[in-house]
Amino acid sequence: MEALERDDMSTGIGEIFARFHRERARLEQTVDELKAALRRYSGVVLYGAGSSGIALLLALRRADIQPLCFADGAPEKWGTQCMGLEVVPPQTLTERFGANILVLVCINTDGQAYCRSFDEALRAGGHSGVHQRLREWGCTNVVDYVALRRCFALFRGDNTGNLPSCPDVDSLVEHQERIERVFERLADGLSKEIYANILTFRLFGEGPEIPTLSQEEKYFPKELFTPAAEEHFVDCGAFDGQTLRDLLALTGGRVGAYYALEPDTVNFKRLEQFAAQLPEALRAKSTLFPCAAWSGEGKLPLYALHGPGSFAAPYGGTQAEATSIDKLLDGRRATAVKMNIEGSELAALKGAEKTLRRWRPKLMIAGYHKTWDFWAVPEVMLEAGYEVYLRSYMHHLSFVFYGLGSPYTFS
């Protein structure tokens, strides 16, 4: 499908859905058909014991498909348990299970661009490197997890975690009207083109090229983000300080206040270590909170990965402290709020309502972790009176909604 002309996109969104309804029977695979295809193999192994691997495991278990184990390239994970499955060295797979296993690579990259937080060796090799190494170790049946996306029922409910390549297609169809309304209210033609093309990929598994910026602009796109004289920055999902590094580079250190929220204890320690190296004046302006951004205060079950991707989930083995941005700031000024918190963005936005209304901070909100984030995140921003833009950094996989508006106080 060719990219939609920007002045003809409004009707184009309806046509995308109409085309999907016409072609659904060709596109969709049933659970029984998937099971029949998997019976050709002696078992299924999930490569990557992270958020995507866990999400896929839960989806498969709901369909009564039981993988043999996880494999992972990180030696520190070998011999541990992840969701009740052993994590094994990938080089031992064929010795343990034979050469006829199917290895599903569960890594959220698009094969073209890679997150800076991924392991350096993985980034160097990319998916092709992972596949090549697995084949060198005797695994002849290796595919990326996106190969399962045609089994729409497998991902129905989108309650398993971070699988942006395998959305809940039925939820997209159910919320067509909301998607169309968001599309019509996006602030520029490029945002609309990206939105329509992401929708096309999510429904069809293929589609037109999605305009993509570099990872370095993920939260600070030059065309949209103009630094304030002194940024008062709220960093939800601060990880190890990467966003702070980028902020300091962008502003030349002109930061009035920096508030970081990071619930993973290992990540938080890394954040503290980075902050301790800052000049004294910057350290005095930085406040670090070992908690999750949420709609209110309390305890939140966290699946801590001690790296990128830790996420809130009922099966999380860690009880993390949670707080709202409104409570944390207690009326203090915010000029920008960034959220990349693995599907908790809607809850955190709810907990920032007073801050948004009082200070009108610039917003940089990830919109790809849950299927419904695609329309629900921009809806919150639009309802708060923001102009909303969309930019992509990993094609259909990683994209951010930006909210811009003149600072003023609601009456």
C-alpha positions in Angstrom: 0.0 0.0 0.0 1.5 3.3 -1.0 1.8 6.1 1.5 -1.3 8.2 1.7 -1.2 11.7 0.4 -1.3 14.0 3.4 -4.3 16.0 2.2 -6.3 12.9 1.6 -5.6 11.0 4.8 -8.9 11.6 6.5 -10.8 9.3 4.2 -7.7 7.1 4.0 -8.0 5.9 7.6 -11.5 4.6 6.9 -10.1 2.9 3.8 -7.3 1.2 5.8 -10.0 -0.4 8.0 -12.2 -1.2 5.0 -9.3 -3.0 3.3 -8.6 -4.9 6.4 -12.1 -6.2 6.6 -11.9 -7.3 3.0 -8.6 -9.1 3.5 -8.9 -10.4 7.0 -9.7 -14.0 6.1 -6.5 -14.1 4.0 -4.4 -12.5 6.8 -5.6 -14.4 9.9 -4.4 -17.7 11.2 -6.4 -19.5 13.9 -4.9 -20.9 17.1 -5.5 -24.4 15.8 -3.6 -23.6 12.6 -0.7 -22.2 14.6 -0.6 -25.3 16.8 -0.6 -27.5 13.7 2.3 -25.5 12.3 4.3 -25.8 15.6 3.8 -29.6 15.7 6.4 -29.8 12.9 9.0 -29.0 15.6 10.1 -30.9 18.6 9.5 -27.9 20.8 9.6 -24.1 21.0 12.3 -22.0 22.7 12.1 -18.3 23.4 15.3 -16.3 22.8 15.4 -13.2 25.1 14.3 -13.4 28.7 13.1 -9.9 28.8 9.8 -8.0 28.6 9.0 -9.2 25.1 9.9 -12.8 25.8 7.7 -12.8 28.9 4.8 -11.2 27.0 5.0 -13.9 24.3 5.3 -16.7 26.9 2.0 -15.5 28.5 0.3 -15.3 25.1 1.4 -18.8 24.2 0.4 -20.2 27.6 -3.1 -18.8 27.2 -3.3 -20.9 24.0 -1.9 -24.0 25.9 1.4 -23.8 24.0 4.2 -24.5 26.4 7.7 -23.5 25.4 10.7 -25.6 26.6 12.8 -22.8 28.0 14.2 -19.4 27.5 17.6 -18.8 26.0 19.5 -15.6 26.4 22.8 -14.1 25.4 23.5 -12.6 28.9 25.6 -15.1 30.9 24.3 -13.6 34.2 20.8 -15.0 33.4 22.0 -18.6 32.7 20.6 -21.0 35.2 18.0 -18.6 36.6 14.3 -19.0 36.3 12.0 -16.6 34.3 8.3 -17.1 34.8 8.9 -20.7 35.8 11.1 -21.5 32.8 14.9 -22.1 33.0 17.1 -19.6 31.1 19.8 -21.6 29.3 22.9 -20.7 27.3 21.9 -20.6 23.6 24.9 -22.5 22.6 23.6 -25.6 24.5 20.1 -25.7 23.0 20.6 -28.4 20.3 22.6 -30.5 22.7 19.7 -30.5 25.2 16.7 -30.5 22.9 17.9 -31.6 19.5 18.2 -29.7 16.2 14.5 -29.7 15.3 13.5 -27.0 17.9 11.9 -23.7 16.8 13.6 -20.6 18.3 11.5 -17.5 18.5 13.7 -14.4 18.8 11.9 -12.0 21.2 13.6 -8.7 20.8 11.8 -5.5 20.1 13.9 -4.1 17.3 12.9 -3.4 13.7 16.0 -4.9 12.2 17.1 -1.4 11.2 17.5 0.7 14.3 18.5 -0.4 17.8 18.0 1.1 21.3 21.2 2.4 22.9 20.3 0.5 26.0 20.6 -2.9 24.3 23.6 -5.0 24.9 26.5 -3.7 22.8 27.1 -7.1 21.1 23.5 -7.4 20.2 23.4 -3.9 18.7 26.5 -4.7 16.7 25.0 -7.9 15.3 21.4 -7.0 15.3 18.8 -9.6 14.5 21.0 -11.0 11.7 23.8 -11.5 14.2 21.5 -13.3 16.6 20.2 -15.6 13.9 23.7 -16.2 12.6 25.0 -17.2 16.0 22.1 -19.5 16.7 22.6 -21.2 13.4 26.3 -21.6 14.2 25.2 -23.4 17.4 23.1 -25.8 15.4 19.7 -24.1 15.5 18.3 -24.3 12.0 14.8 -23.1 12.7 15.0 -19.4 13.9 12.4 -16.7 13.3 11.5 -13.4 14.9 8.4 -13.5 17.2 6.6 -11.2 14.7 6.1 -14.4 12.6 3.2 -15.3 15.0 1.3 -12.0 14.6 -1.1 -13.5 12.1 -2.7 -15.5 14.9 -4.8 -12.6 16.1 -6.5 -14.6 18.9 -3.1 -15.2 20.5 -2.8 -11.5 21.4 -6.4 -10.7 22.1 -6.7 -8.5 25.2 -3.2 -7.2 25.0 -2.7 -8.0 28.6 0.6 -9.9 28.3 3.1 -7.0 28.1 5.3 -5.3 25.5 4.7 -6.8 22.1 4.2 -3.8 19.7 4.7 -6.0 16.7 1.7 -8.2 17.7 -1.1 -5.8 18.6 -4.6 -6.7 19.6 -6.1 -6.4 16.1 -9.7 -6.8 17.4 -9.2 -3.8 19.8 -8.0 -1.7 16.9 -11.1 -2.6 14.9 -13.4 -2.0 17.9 -11.9 1.5 18.5 -11.9 2.7 14.8 -13.9 5.8 15.6 -11.5 6.9 18.4 -8.5 6.2 16.1 -10.1 8.3 13.4 -10.8 11.2 15.8 -7.2 11.2 17.1 -5.9 11.1 13.5 -8.0 14.1 12.5 -6.7 16.2 15.5 -3.0 15.5 15.1 -1.2 18.7 14.6 0.7 18.3 11.4 0.8 16.2 8.2 3.9 14.3 9.2 2.2 13.1 12.4 -0.8 12.0 10.4 1.3 10.1 7.9 3.2 8.3 10.6 -0.1 7.5 12.4 -1.8 6.1 9.3 1.3 4.0 8.4 1.7 2.6 11.9 -2.0 1.6 11.8 -1.5 -0.1 8.4 1.4 -2.1 9.7 -0.5 -3.1 12.8 -3.4 -4.4 10.8 -1.5 -6.0 7.9 2.0 -6.7 9.2 3.4 -4.7 6.3 2.8 -1.3 4.8 4.4 1.9 3.6 7.6 3.3 4.9 7.2 5.0 8.3 9.2 8.3 8.4 11.7 7.7 11.2 14.1 9.9 13.2 17.3 8.9 14.8 17.3 7.5 18.4 19.3 10.6 19.5 16.1 12.7 18.9 13.8 10.4 20.7 12.6 12.8 23.4 14.1 16.0 22.0 13.2 16.3 18.3 14.8 19.5 17.0 11.8 20.6 15.1 9.5 20.3 18.2 11.5 20.7 21.4 12.8 24.2 22.2 14.5 24.2 25.5 13.2 26.6 28.2 15.7 29.1 29.7 15.8 26.6 32.6 14.2 23.3 32.2 12.2 21.8 35.1 12.2 18.3 33.9 10.2 15.3 35.1 11.8 12.0 33.9 9.5 9.0 34.3 11.4 5.8 33.6 14.8 7.5 34.2 16.7 4.2 33.8 20.4 4.8 34.3 20.4 8.5 33.5 20.4 8.4 29.7 17.7 11.0 29.3 19.4 13.3 31.8 22.6 12.9 29.7 20.7 14.0 26.6 19.0 16.8 28.4 22.2 18.2 29.7 23.8 18.0 26.3 20.9 19.8 24.7 20.6 22.6 27.2 24.3 23.0 28.0 23.4 22.2 31.6 20.8 24.9 31.9 18.5 22.9 34.2 16.4 24.5 36.9 15.3 21.2 38.4 15.4 17.6 37.5 13.0 15.0 39.0 13.8 11.3 38.2 11.5 8.3 38.9 12.9 4.8 38.5 11.4 1.9 40.4 14.0 -0.8 39.4 16.5 -0.9 42.3 19.4 -1.9 40.1 18.7 0.8 37.6 18.2 3.3 40.3 21.6 2.5 41.7 23.1 3.2 38.3 21.2 6.4 38.1 22.5 7.5 41.5 26.1 6.6 40.4 25.7 8.8 37.3 24.2 11.7 39.3 27.0 11.5 41.8 29.4 12.5 39.1 27.6 15.6 38.1 28.9 19.1 39.1 27.7 20.1 42.6 25.4 22.8 41.3 23.6 20.2 39.1 23.4 17.6 41.9 21.7 20.2 44.1 19.0 20.6 41.4 18.4 16.9 40.9 16.0 14.8 43.0 15.9 11.1 42.5 13.0 9.0 43.5 13.2 5.1 43.7 9.5 4.7 42.7 7.2 4.3 39.8 5.1 7.1 38.3 1.4 6.1 38.8 -2.1 7.5 39.3 -1.6 7.7 43.0 0.4 6.5 46.0 0.9 2.9 47.1 2.7 -0.3 46.2 2.9 -1.6 42.7 3.9 -5.1 41.6 7.0 -4.7 39.4 8.7 -7.3 37.1 12.2 -6.0 37.6 14.6 -6.8 34.8 17.5 -4.8 36.2 17.9 -3.2 32.8 15.6 -1.7 30.2 12.0 -2.8 30.2 11.1 -3.3 33.8 7.3 -3.2 33.9 4.3 -3.2 36.3 2.3 -6.5 36.2 0.2 -8.6 38.6 2.9 -11.3 38.4 5.7 -9.0 39.2 7.9 -10.3 42.0 8.9 -7.0 43.5 6.7 -4.5 45.4 7.8 -1.1 44.2 6.8 2.3 45.7 4.5 4.3 43.4 3.5 7.9 43.5 1.8 10.5 41.3 3.6 13.4 39.6 1.1 15.7 41.3 2.0 14.4 44.7 5.7 14.4 43.9 5.9 18.0 42.7 3.3 19.3 45.2 2.7 22.4 43.1 6.3 22.9 42.0 6.9 24.0 38.4 7.4 21.5 35.5 8.4 22.6 32.0 8.7 19.1 30.5 7.5 15.6 31.4 8.9 12.5 29.7 7.3 9.1 30.1 8.6 5.8 28.8 7.3 3.4 31.4 6.4 0.2 29.7 2.6 0.5 29.6 2.0 2.6 32.7 1.8 5.9 30.8 -2.0 6.3 31.0 -2.0 5.8 34.8 0.9 8.2 35.2 -0.8 10.9 33.0 -3.9 10.6 35.3 -1.6 11.3 38.2 -0.2 14.4 36.5 -3.5 16.1 35.8 -3.0 19.1 38.1 0.6 19.6 36.9 -0.6 19.6 33.3 -3.3 22.1 34.0 -1.2 24.4 36.1 2.1 24.5 34.3 1.4 23.2 30.8 4.7 21.3 30.5 5.9 20.0 27.2 5.0 16.3 27.0 7.0 13.4 25.5 4.9 10.2 26.0 5.7 6.8 24.6 2.6 5.3 22.9 3.5 1.8 21.8 3.6 -0.5 24.8 -0.1 -1.4 24.8 -2.4 -1.5 21.8 -4.8 1.0 23.3 -2.0 3.5 24.0 -2.1 4.2 20.2 -5.3 6.2 20.7 -5.8 6.6 24.5 -2.5 8.4 25.2 -3.1 11.2 22.6 -6.7 11.4 23.7 -5.6 12.4 27.2 -3.2 15.0 25.8 -5.8 16.4 23.4 -8.4 16.6 26.2 -5.9 18.6 28.2 -5.7 21.2 25.4 -2.4 20.2 23.9 -1.4 20.3 20.3 -0.3 16.7 19.7 2.5 15.5 17.3 3.8 12.0 16.6 7.3 11.0 15.7 8.7 7.5 15.2 12.2 6.2 16.0 12.0 2.5 15.2 9.4 2.5 12.4 6.3 0.9 13.8 7.9 -0.3 17.0 8.9 2.8 19.0 7.1 6.1 18.7 6.4 9.1 20.9 3.5 11.5 21.2 4.5 15.1 21.9 2.2 17.6 23.6 2.9 21.3 23.0 1.0 24.2 24.4 1.5 27.7 25.7 2.1 27.8 29.5 -0.9 29.2 31.3 -3.1 28.4 34.3 -6.6 27.0 33.9 -9.2 28.8 35.9 
